[in-house]
């Protein structure tokens, strides 16, 4: 699908950008790693933990280059893109380690360069390679990525799909006010700024309600309606889908205004993001909060699958050769990672991974995605719990132990954010289909499979010499090996 998002002129500009980037990196090998995910999936935590563990020599037994002792050092360098905000690694680590709070979530694009000096495992490579790799980590909101399919859709297509989604049982009550307002508007009436503003605000309020924990929905374009940044209040964001569209729109009508602003949004917001960032990536990790979707029930899981499908359809997968790589970057590895595995006992990790495998496989098939290796993992970039057992009568239950966030609730008990407690999280269903199958058309019929609790970041241990250890994790090393391990061989 990604090829349909660009014109010949776009592709020419992308080729020039790529050639310039390849020339700059000819004597200094670089790998551009995209990190995305939908709201609260843990992008900021993942990047902070990855960098912290590599810089401080954390325990990463499945990361072969570190396990074999071939990494001399890893350190941060000045990033190459002066126009892109720097990922504030130091602030985020301070929040995690010193304050034991989760850092603020991604609101805009940012970047960080991590350079790794290493010794190749191959004698031949040691002879010809400098043993240095710069990893440019590009952090961007998944909500913005979900805008990319709009490049191939007309305003009529966008309106039709938005109305159909809004009428789904899991969304209908949240979208009712906007749908009633849209139905009452005559698209052929004269363009009116206040009407456009009321429609846009009502539509944005519906999208924001869909994101809340109770629904945990994922497919919510346009993404800038949720994270407007410096575009808040601009005409490019003051539009909304319409019903009863006229096939021959009248100049000066409300429909003409909405169509013009929709096209401006694509031209000035979506297309530059695609060309300047997405087309420059070599590897990609897509983080998903499957736990929150499981909490919200099968409708949220189905919507998450729809979102992952849309995301995969936006990438440019494939493998090239020396000549084609000079003019076009392709993503050859994508990792779909279910975060927050520390909210489950390890006995359920395989089930969580099976759920993500099912979701990713179906999304790959629906997106007609091919040409890149796609893997899945259940992980926690920062592990906030440890495991134990408790006796309940004659039964011994596996539990997780940690400090629940302030105001988290379990069985009527509200936590203060200071008290450590042991919790039996329950078990994920053995049959994967159970978390995807909708039992009935009514929202109240869709009971969640399991309930989870959110915890504070852990208190880091110190060595006898007083050195603070690196951030604990679950399978972060496996993710790092898949994403960059082959470049350090």
C-alpha positions as CSV (number, residue, x, y, z in Angstrom):
1,X,0.0,0.0,0.0
2,X,2.9,2.4,0.7
3,X,3.6,2.8,-3.0
4,X,0.1,4.2,-3.5
5,X,0.8,6.9,-1.0
6,X,3.4,8.7,-3.2
7,X,3.6,10.4,-6.6
8,X,6.5,10.2,-9.1
9,X,7.7,13.6,-7.7
10,X,7.6,12.3,-4.2
11,X,9.6,9.2,-5.1
12,X,12.2,11.4,-6.9
13,X,12.6,13.5,-3.7
14,X,12.8,10.4,-1.6
15,X,15.6,9.0,-3.8
16,X,17.6,12.2,-3.5
17,X,17.2,12.2,0.3
18,X,18.3,8.6,0.5
19,X,21.3,9.1,-1.8
20,X,22.4,12.1,0.3
21,X,22.0,10.0,3.5
22,X,23.9,7.1,2.1
23,X,26.8,9.3,1.0
24,X,27.0,10.8,4.5
25,X,27.1,7.4,6.1
26,X,29.5,5.8,3.7
27,X,32.4,5.9,6.1
28,X,30.3,5.8,9.3
29,X,27.7,3.0,9.1
30,X,24.3,4.0,10.5
31,X,21.1,2.1,11.1
32,X,17.8,4.1,11.4
33,X,15.5,2.4,13.9
34,X,11.9,3.5,14.0
35,X,10.1,3.1,17.4
36,X,6.3,3.5,17.3
37,X,3.2,2.4,19.0
38,X,-0.2,3.6,20.0
39,X,-0.7,5.8,23.1
40,X,0.7,4.4,26.3
41,X,2.3,1.4,24.7
42,X,5.6,2.3,26.2
43,X,7.7,3.9,23.4
44,X,9.5,6.3,25.8
45,X,10.2,3.6,28.3
46,X,11.5,1.2,25.6
47,X,14.0,3.7,24.2
48,X,15.2,4.8,27.7
49,X,15.7,1.2,28.8
50,X,17.4,0.1,25.6
51,X,19.9,2.9,25.8
52,X,20.4,2.6,29.6
53,X,21.2,-1.1,29.3
54,X,23.6,-0.8,26.4
55,X,25.5,2.2,28.0
56,X,25.7,0.6,31.4
57,X,26.3,-3.0,30.3
58,X,23.0,-4.4,31.6
59,X,22.1,-8.0,31.6
60,X,21.2,-8.9,28.0
61,X,22.0,-12.6,27.7
62,X,20.2,-13.0,24.3
63,X,22.0,-10.1,22.8
64,X,24.9,-12.0,21.2
65,X,27.4,-9.2,20.7
66,X,27.2,-8.3,24.4
67,X,27.0,-11.8,25.7
68,X,30.3,-12.7,23.8
69,X,32.0,-9.6,25.2
70,X,32.5,-8.0,21.8
71,X,31.0,-4.6,22.6
72,X,33.8,-2.2,23.8
73,X,31.4,0.6,24.7
74,X,28.1,2.3,23.8
75,X,27.6,6.0,24.1
76,X,25.4,8.9,23.0
77,X,26.4,11.3,20.2
78,X,25.0,14.4,18.7
79,X,22.1,13.5,16.4
80,X,22.4,14.3,12.7
81,X,19.0,15.9,12.2
82,X,19.2,19.5,13.6
83,X,15.5,20.2,12.8
84,X,14.2,17.2,14.9
85,X,13.8,17.5,18.7
86,X,16.2,15.4,20.7
87,X,14.8,12.5,22.7
88,X,15.3,13.6,26.3
89,X,16.9,10.4,27.5
90,X,18.5,11.9,30.6
91,X,15.2,13.3,31.9
92,X,13.3,10.1,31.2
93,X,15.9,7.9,33.0
94,X,15.8,10.3,36.0
95,X,12.0,9.9,36.2
96,X,12.3,6.1,36.1
97,X,15.3,5.7,38.4
98,X,15.1,8.7,40.9
99,X,11.4,9.5,41.0
100,X,10.0,6.0,40.2
101,X,7.4,7.5,37.9
102,X,6.7,6.6,34.3
103,X,8.0,9.4,32.0
104,X,5.7,11.5,29.9
105,X,4.4,9.7,26.7
106,X,5.4,10.6,23.2
107,X,3.7,13.7,21.9
108,X,5.8,14.5,18.8
109,X,8.7,13.1,16.8
110,X,12.1,13.0,18.5
111,X,15.5,11.4,17.8
112,X,18.6,10.0,19.5
113,X,21.9,8.7,18.2
114,X,23.5,5.8,20.1
115,X,26.9,4.7,18.8
116,X,28.2,1.2,19.5
117,X,31.9,0.3,19.2
118,X,32.4,-3.4,18.9
119,X,34.7,-6.2,17.6
120,X,33.3,-8.2,14.7
121,X,32.9,-12.0,15.3
122,X,34.4,-12.5,11.8
123,X,38.1,-12.1,11.2
124,X,37.4,-11.0,7.6
125,X,35.0,-8.3,8.9
126,X,37.5,-7.2,11.5
127,X,40.0,-6.6,8.7
128,X,37.7,-4.3,6.7
129,X,35.3,-2.9,9.2
130,X,35.9,-0.1,11.7
131,X,33.7,-1.9,14.2
132,X,31.5,1.1,14.8
133,X,27.7,1.4,14.3
134,X,25.5,4.4,14.9
135,X,21.9,3.6,15.7
136,X,19.6,6.6,15.0
137,X,16.5,5.9,17.1
138,X,13.5,7.8,15.8
139,X,10.5,8.0,18.2
140,X,7.2,9.0,16.8
141,X,3.5,8.6,17.8
142,X,1.6,5.7,16.2
143,X,-1.4,7.9,16.0
144,X,0.5,9.9,13.3
145,X,1.3,6.7,11.5
146,X,-2.4,5.8,11.2
147,X,-2.8,9.0,9.1
148,X,-0.7,7.7,6.3
149,X,-3.5,5.6,4.7
150,X,-5.4,8.9,4.3
151,X,-3.0,9.8,1.5
152,X,-4.7,7.2,-0.7
153,X,-8.3,8.2,0.3
154,X,-10.6,10.9,-0.9
155,X,-12.7,13.0,1.5
156,X,-15.7,10.9,0.6
157,X,-13.8,7.7,1.4
158,X,-12.6,9.1,4.7
159,X,-16.1,10.3,5.6
160,X,-17.7,6.9,4.7
161,X,-15.2,4.9,6.7
162,X,-15.4,7.3,9.7
163,X,-19.2,7.0,9.8
164,X,-19.1,3.2,9.6
165,X,-16.5,3.0,12.4
166,X,-18.5,5.4,14.6
167,X,-21.6,3.2,14.3
168,X,-19.9,0.1,15.7
169,X,-21.4,-1.1,19.0
170,X,-18.2,-0.3,21.0
171,X,-18.2,3.3,19.6
172,X,-21.8,4.2,19.0
173,X,-22.5,5.8,22.4
174,X,-19.3,7.8,22.3
175,X,-19.9,9.1,18.8
176,X,-23.7,9.8,19.2
177,X,-23.3,13.6,19.8
178,X,-21.0,14.0,16.7
179,X,-23.2,11.8,14.5
180,X,-26.3,13.7,15.4
181,X,-24.6,17.0,14.7
182,X,-23.2,15.7,11.4
183,X,-26.6,14.4,10.3
184,X,-28.2,17.8,11.1
185,X,-25.8,19.7,8.9
186,X,-26.5,20.3,5.2
187,X,-23.2,19.8,3.3
188,X,-24.4,22.0,0.5
189,X,-25.1,25.0,2.8
190,X,-22.7,28.0,2.7
191,X,-19.4,27.4,4.4
192,X,-19.4,28.6,8.0
193,X,-16.4,28.7,10.2
194,X,-18.3,28.2,13.5
195,X,-20.2,25.1,12.0
196,X,-16.8,23.7,10.9
197,X,-15.3,24.3,14.3
198,X,-18.2,22.7,16.3
199,X,-18.1,19.6,14.0
200,X,-14.3,19.3,14.4
201,X,-14.4,19.7,18.2
202,X,-17.2,17.2,18.5
203,X,-15.4,14.7,16.3
204,X,-12.1,15.1,18.2
205,X,-14.0,14.7,21.6
206,X,-15.4,11.4,20.3
207,X,-11.9,10.2,19.2
208,X,-10.4,11.1,22.6
209,X,-13.2,9.3,24.4
210,X,-12.3,6.1,22.4
211,X,-8.8,6.2,23.8
212,X,-9.8,6.1,27.4
213,X,-9.0,2.9,29.4
214,X,-12.6,1.7,29.4
215,X,-12.6,1.3,25.6
216,X,-8.9,1.3,24.8
217,X,-9.6,1.7,21.0
218,X,-6.7,2.1,18.6
219,X,-7.9,3.0,15.1
220,X,-8.5,6.8,15.5
221,X,-7.4,8.9,12.6
222,X,-6.8,11.7,12.0
223,X,-3.9,11.4,14.5
224,X,-3.3,15.1,15.0
225,X,-6.8,15.5,16.3
226,X,-5.5,13.6,19.4
227,X,-2.0,15.1,19.4
228,X,-2.3,18.5,17.5
229,X,1.1,19.9,18.6
230,X,1.7,23.3,17.1
231,X,-1.2,22.9,14.7
232,X,-3.9,23.3,17.4
233,X,-6.6,25.6,16.2
234,X,-5.3,25.8,12.6
235,X,-7.7,25.4,9.6
236,X,-5.8,22.2,8.7
237,X,-7.3,20.6,11.8
238,X,-10.7,22.3,11.6
239,X,-12.5,19.7,9.5
240,X,-14.6,16.6,10.1
241,X,-16.3,13.8,8.2
242,X,-19.7,14.6,6.7
243,X,-22.7,12.5,6.0
244,X,-25.0,12.9,2.9
245,X,-22.2,14.2,0.7
246,X,-23.2,15.6,-2.7
247,X,-21.5,14.1,-5.7
248,X,-21.2,17.5,-7.3
249,X,-20.1,19.8,-4.5
250,X,-20.9,23.5,-4.8
251,X,-18.1,26.0,-4.7
252,X,-18.3,27.9,-1.4
253,X,-20.3,25.2,0.4
254,X,-19.5,23.5,3.7
255,X,-18.6,20.3,1.9
256,X,-16.1,22.2,-0.3
257,X,-14.5,23.8,2.7
258,X,-14.2,20.4,4.5
259,X,-12.7,18.8,1.4
260,X,-10.2,21.6,0.9
261,X,-9.0,21.4,4.5
262,X,-8.8,17.6,4.5
263,X,-6.6,17.8,1.4
264,X,-4.5,20.5,3.1
265,X,-4.1,18.2,6.1
266,X,-2.7,15.5,3.8
267,X,-0.5,17.8,1.9
268,X,1.1,19.9,4.7
269,X,1.0,17.4,7.6
270,X,0.8,13.8,6.5
271,X,2.9,13.7,3.4
272,X,6.0,15.6,4.8
273,X,5.9,13.2,7.8
274,X,5.9,10.2,5.5
275,X,8.7,11.5,3.2
276,X,11.0,13.0,5.9
277,X,10.8,10.2,8.4
278,X,9.0,6.9,7.5
279,X,10.8,6.4,4.1
280,X,14.2,6.8,5.8
281,X,13.8,3.9,8.2
282,X,15.8,0.6,8.1
283,X,14.3,-1.3,11.0
284,X,11.0,-0.9,13.0
285,X,9.5,-1.9,16.3
286,X,5.8,-1.5,16.8
287,X,4.8,-1.5,20.5
288,X,1.3,-2.4,21.4
289,X,-0.5,-2.4,24.8
290,X,-2.2,-5.7,24.3
291,X,-2.8,-5.8,28.1
292,X,-5.0,-2.7,28.1
293,X,-6.9,-4.0,25.0
294,X,-7.4,-7.4,26.8
295,X,-8.8,-5.4,29.8
296,X,-11.3,-3.6,27.6
297,X,-12.5,-6.8,25.9
298,X,-12.8,-8.4,22.4
299,X,-14.0,-5.3,20.7
300,X,-10.8,-3.5,21.7
301,X,-8.7,-6.4,20.5
302,X,-10.4,-6.4,17.1
303,X,-9.8,-2.7,16.9
304,X,-6.1,-3.2,17.8
305,X,-5.8,-5.7,15.0
306,X,-7.3,-3.2,12.6
307,X,-4.8,-0.5,13.8
308,X,-1.8,-2.9,13.4
309,X,-3.0,-3.7,9.9
310,X,-3.2,-0.1,9.0
311,X,0.3,0.5,10.4
312,X,1.9,-2.4,8.5
313,X,0.3,-1.2,5.3
314,X,2.2,2.1,5.6
315,X,5.7,0.8,5.7
316,X,8.0,0.1,2.7
317,X,9.2,-3.5,3.3
318,X,11.8,-5.3,1.3
319,X,15.4,-6.1,0.7
320,X,17.5,-4.4,-2.0
321,X,21.0,-4.7,-3.4
322,X,23.9,-2.3,-3.3
323,X,22.5,-0.2,-6.2
324,X,18.9,0.0,-5.2
325,X,19.8,0.8,-1.6
326,X,21.5,3.9,-2.7
327,X,18.2,5.4,-3.8
328,X,15.6,3.7,-1.7
329,X,15.5,2.6,2.0
330,X,13.4,-0.5,2.8
331,X,12.5,-1.9,6.1
332,X,13.7,-5.5,6.2
333,X,12.8,-6.3,9.9
334,X,9.8,-5.4,11.9
335,X,9.2,-6.5,15.5
336,X,5.6,-6.4,16.9
337,X,6.1,-6.2,20.7
338,X,3.4,-6.6,23.4
339,X,4.6,-4.5,26.3
340,X,4.0,-4.7,30.0
341,X,4.5,-8.5,30.3
342,X,5.5,-7.9,33.9
343,X,1.8,-7.5,34.7
344,X,1.5,-11.2,34.2
345,X,3.2,-14.2,35.8
346,X,5.7,-15.8,33.5
347,X,3.4,-18.8,33.2
348,X,1.2,-16.7,31.0
349,X,3.9,-15.1,28.8
350,X,3.7,-17.7,26.2
351,X,0.0,-17.2,25.9
352,X,0.4,-13.4,25.6
353,X,3.0,-14.0,22.8
354,X,0.6,-16.4,21.1
355,X,-2.1,-13.7,21.2
356,X,0.3,-11.2,19.6
357,X,1.4,-13.7,17.0
358,X,-2.2,-14.3,16.0
359,X,-2.8,-10.6,15.8
360,X,0.3,-9.9,13.8
361,X,-0.2,-12.8,11.4
362,X,-3.7,-11.7,10.6
363,X,-2.6,-8.1,10.2
364,X,0.2,-9.1,7.8
365,X,-2.2,-11.1,5.7
366,X,-4.8,-8.3,5.6
367,X,-2.2,-5.7,4.8
368,X,-0.7,-7.8,2.0
369,X,2.6,-7.2,3.7
370,X,5.6,-9.1,2.4
371,X,9.4,-8.6,1.9
372,X,10.4,-8.1,5.5
373,X,11.0,-10.5,8.4
374,X,8.2,-9.9,11.0
375,X,8.6,-11.3,14.5
376,X,6.7,-10.9,17.8
377,X,7.7,-10.8,21.4
378,X,6.0,-10.4,24.8
379,X,8.3,-8.1,26.8
380,X,8.6,-5.4,29.5
381,X,11.3,-2.9,28.7
382,X,11.3,-2.0,32.4
383,X,10.2,-4.8,34.7
384,X,8.2,-3.2,37.6
385,X,7.3,-6.5,39.4
386,X,9.0,-9.6,40.7
387,X,7.4,-13.1,41.1
388,X,6.5,-15.1,44.1
389,X,3.9,-17.6,45.5
390,X,1.2,-17.4,48.2
391,X,-0.8,-20.1,49.9
392,X,-4.6,-19.9,49.7
393,X,-6.0,-22.8,51.7
394,X,-4.5,-25.9,50.2
395,X,-3.7,-24.1,46.9
396,X,-0.4,-22.3,46.1
397,X,-1.0,-19.4,43.7
398,X,1.7,-17.7,41.5
399,X,1.7,-14.0,42.2
400,X,3.5,-10.8,41.0
401,X,4.8,-8.4,43.6
402,X,5.1,-4.7,43.1
403,X,3.8,-1.2,44.1
404,X,0.6,-0.4,42.3
405,X,0.2,3.1,41.0
406,X,-1.8,5.6,43.1
407,X,-5.6,5.1,42.8
408,X,-5.3,1.6,41.1
409,X,-8.1,-0.6,42.4
410,X,-8.5,-4.3,43.0
411,X,-11.6,-5.9,44.4
412,X,-12.7,-2.6,45.9
413,X,-9.3,-1.8,47.4
414,X,-7.6,1.5,46.3
415,X,-3.8,1.7,46.5
416,X,-1.8,4.7,47.7
417,X,1.2,4.4,45.3
418,X,3.5,3.6,48.2
419,X,2.5,0.1,49.5
420,X,4.0,-3.0,47.9
421,X,1.6,-5.9,47.5
422,X,1.3,-9.3,46.0
423,X,-1.3,-9.8,43.3
424,X,-2.7,-12.9,41.6
425,X,-3.2,-11.5,38.0
426,X,-5.1,-14.6,36.8
427,X,-4.4,-16.5,33.6
428,X,-4.8,-15.6,30.0
429,X,-7.1,-17.9,28.1
430,X,-5.5,-21.1,26.6
431,X,-7.4,-20.6,23.4
432,X,-6.3,-17.5,21.5
433,X,-9.7,-17.1,19.7
434,X,-11.3,-16.4,23.0
435,X,-9.8,-12.9,23.2
436,X,-10.8,-11.9,19.6
437,X,-14.3,-13.4,19.3
438,X,-17.1,-10.9,20.0
439,X,-19.9,-12.8,21.9
440,X,-22.7,-10.4,21.0
441,X,-23.6,-7.1,19.4
442,X,-24.2,-5.2,22.7
443,X,-21.3,-3.5,24.4
444,X,-22.3,-4.9,27.8
445,X,-22.0,-8.4,26.5
446,X,-18.2,-8.0,25.9
447,X,-16.7,-8.9,29.2
448,X,-12.9,-8.6,29.4
449,X,-10.9,-11.8,29.6
450,X,-8.8,-10.7,32.6
451,X,-8.1,-7.6,34.7
452,X,-4.6,-6.1,35.1
453,X,-3.0,-3.6,37.6
454,X,-0.5,-0.9,36.7
455,X,2.6,-0.6,38.9
456,X,5.3,2.0,39.7
457,X,8.8,1.6,38.2
458,X,11.0,-0.6,40.4
459,X,13.5,0.5,43.0
460,X,16.8,-0.2,41.5
461,X,19.3,-2.4,43.4
462,X,22.8,-1.3,44.2
463,X,26.0,-3.3,44.3
464,X,28.1,-3.5,47.5
465,X,30.2,-0.6,46.0
466,X,27.1,1.6,45.7
467,X,26.8,1.3,41.9
468,X,23.2,1.4,40.7
469,X,22.4,-1.5,38.5
470,X,20.8,-1.2,35.0
471,X,17.0,-1.2,34.6
472,X,15.5,-4.7,34.9
473,X,13.5,-6.0,31.9
474,X,11.8,-9.0,30.3
475,X,13.1,-10.0,26.9
476,X,14.5,-6.6,26.0
477,X,17.6,-8.5,24.9
478,X,15.7,-10.6,22.5
479,X,14.2,-7.4,20.9
480,X,17.6,-5.8,20.6
481,X,19.1,-8.9,19.0
482,X,16.4,-9.1,16.4
483,X,16.6,-5.4,15.6
484,X,20.3,-4.7,15.4
485,X,22.2,-8.0,16.3
486,X,23.0,-8.9,12.6
487,X,24.7,-5.5,12.1
488,X,27.2,-6.3,14.9
489,X,28.1,-9.8,13.6
